[in-house]
Amino acid sequence: MVSLEETQSLNCFGDKTGSITAHAKGGVKQGGVYQYTWYKITGEGKSQELPYQNDSVMRALDSGMYYVKVTDQNEIYTISAPLKLQSPRKLTVALTVEQRPTCQRANGVLSAVITGGVAPYQYTWEDASEKSLLRQGLAPNTYSLSVEDRNGCRTYADTVLTTAAPLKLEVDITEAKCFGNADGEIVLAPTGGTAPYSFQWHDGATAPIRQNLNAGVYSVELKDAEGCTLSRDLEIKQPDKLNVSLGDNFTLCSGQTRTIKAATNEKDLQYQWHFNTQEITEQTPQLKVGSAGRYTCSVVNPNGCKAEATINVQVSSVELMLAIAMSSVVSINIPIHAVNISRMVAERIEWILPEGAQQISTSDYEAVFSMPATGKYTLTAIGYKNGCSTSYEHALEVVEHDLIKHDDKTAPLVKQFEILPNPNNGRFRAIVGLSRPENFKLTLYSPKPSVIDIRESRMTQEGDFEYNLSSHPEGVYLLELRVGTQKAVQKIIKNR
């Protein structure tokens, strides 16, 4: 007879370390031993002879059903009952992502389940000394767990905790074309996070595209499917308000005209004028008017923004004419005298000096100023009388004196223009010096004013002229020197 004993158990799944010992007795041993033939029962129930195993101990066995045939010297044999050599179930560990990290936070959850092997188990997380199979508060990363059972069998598992890309918001803003327009637009294009997305605006809107918006700040909160949020304050801007001004209403004196100038805060505008309700063909920033009525100027900029201004003009029966004497071409930083030589006396004179002018003095009689920069300018004088007004404009060119060439037609021709003595008792000399021979004229005005003397000289460069005003009353007289389009004026003070 023969019996089998499991003399080496299997510690781990898949091991081939088991051994079985056969204990035989009876019969006649051949040379003191029996003949052993080992078999393994296959999954189909068939017997498979195991080669190279012919003693009483069968080694290097994996799990399965085994039996042995023992034969003595007389060829008498016996067969053992099958013995099942069984290994533990395979040791496994499964990692499950219960919740992946969201919104770029460390809020991931990971659990581990161990099966098979022989308990108790020992396990180690590679990233921490954590002893729990449930991990919480995890950031995106790779997590690994090593497990060892009581028999020293080991297994390993790892997994990667991922998260969505950061939530971002691309914004396309269309500004309002004109001040006060409701034509702004905001288009939102979210990226990152987890779709679908939702939008919540401060005014209750929920669409990603907003149209027909006024200028202002619009707040929106973007939320993705995982509850991650992103808030933005978006501003729709608008250009400054297009303004046009024509000044205050005024009354023209009889027979007078005045130029209305449209003052705006922008360039490259289109202009359209109306007189009362009738369209005027003039399309420039200024309009010369001489009739009573309502004048309107409409302006449009390249964006189509519009503005308009209106001025009321009246015409009086009062007569008033202005005449201003001054040089047309002067040197930089030299005092310029603009003298009122009007024959009709205005109640007051308003001087509008060129832009950048440095005022020295002004009165109803004259304005004295200098210009710190070269260029072409305009001086305006407005006279007022009995509620009406009239204006006078004089073109002025300022040049660098030391750069002037003698053959330059625009260069100052007057090099010297002096009154000696001044003040005087009526007897004085006027000394004239030009940069080249030219025709010139001297006109003397009384204080009223009126012309009391005219002298002319042809193709002369210098001149010395004597005057006698002994029979004339005291006062301020004016002597005007005109050379071509240029002129200069000197005040003459006559005392007793």
Secondary structure as GFF3:
##gff-version 3
##sequence-region A 1 496
A	DSSP	beta_strand	2	8	.	.	.	ID=ss1
A	DSSP	beta_strand	18	24	.	.	.	ID=ss2
A	DSSP	beta_strand	35	41	.	.	.	ID=ss3
A	DSSP	beta_strand	47	49	.	.	.	ID=ss4
A	DSSP	beta_strand	57	61	.	.	.	ID=ss5
A	DSSP	beta_strand	64	71	.	.	.	ID=ss6
A	DSSP	beta_strand	77	79	.	.	.	ID=ss7
A	DSSP	beta_strand	83	85	.	.	.	ID=ss8
A	DSSP	beta_strand	92	99	.	.	.	ID=ss9
A	DSSP	beta_strand	108	115	.	.	.	ID=ss10
A	DSSP	beta_strand	122	125	.	.	.	ID=ss11
A	DSSP	beta_strand	134	138	.	.	.	ID=ss12
A	DSSP	beta_strand	141	148	.	.	.	ID=ss13
A	DSSP	beta_strand	154	161	.	.	.	ID=ss14
A	DSSP	beta_strand	168	174	.	.	.	ID=ss15
A	DSSP	beta_strand	184	191	.	.	.	ID=ss16
A	DSSP	beta_strand	198	201	.	.	.	ID=ss17
A	DSSP	beta_strand	209	213	.	.	.	ID=ss18
A	DSSP	beta_strand	216	223	.	.	.	ID=ss19
A	DSSP	beta_strand	229	236	.	.	.	ID=ss20
A	DSSP	beta_strand	244	245	.	.	.	ID=ss21
A	DSSP	beta_strand	250	252	.	.	.	ID=ss22
A	DSSP	beta_strand	258	261	.	.	.	ID=ss23
A	DSSP	beta_strand	263	264	.	.	.	ID=ss24
A	DSSP	beta_strand	270	275	.	.	.	ID=ss25
A	DSSP	beta_strand	278	280	.	.	.	ID=ss26
A	DSSP	beta_strand	286	289	.	.	.	ID=ss27
A	DSSP	beta_strand	293	300	.	.	.	ID=ss28
A	DSSP	beta_strand	306	315	.	.	.	ID=ss29
A	DSSP	beta_strand	324	325	.	.	.	ID=ss30
A	DSSP	beta_strand	329	331	.	.	.	ID=ss31
A	DSSP	beta_strand	336	340	.	.	.	ID=ss32
A	DSSP	beta_strand	348	352	.	.	.	ID=ss33
A	DSSP	beta_strand	358	362	.	.	.	ID=ss34
A	DSSP	beta_strand	366	370	.	.	.	ID=ss35
A	DSSP	beta_strand	375	385	.	.	.	ID=ss36
A	DSSP	beta_strand	388	399	.	.	.	ID=ss37
A	DSSP	three_ten_helix	401	403	.	.	.	ID=ss38
A	DSSP	beta_strand	414	420	.	.	.	ID=ss39
A	DSSP	beta_strand	427	445	.	.	.	ID=ss40
A	DSSP	beta_strand	451	468	.	.	.	ID=ss41
A	DSSP	beta_strand	475	483	.	.	.	ID=ss42
A	DSSP	beta_strand	486	494	.	.	.	ID=ss43
###
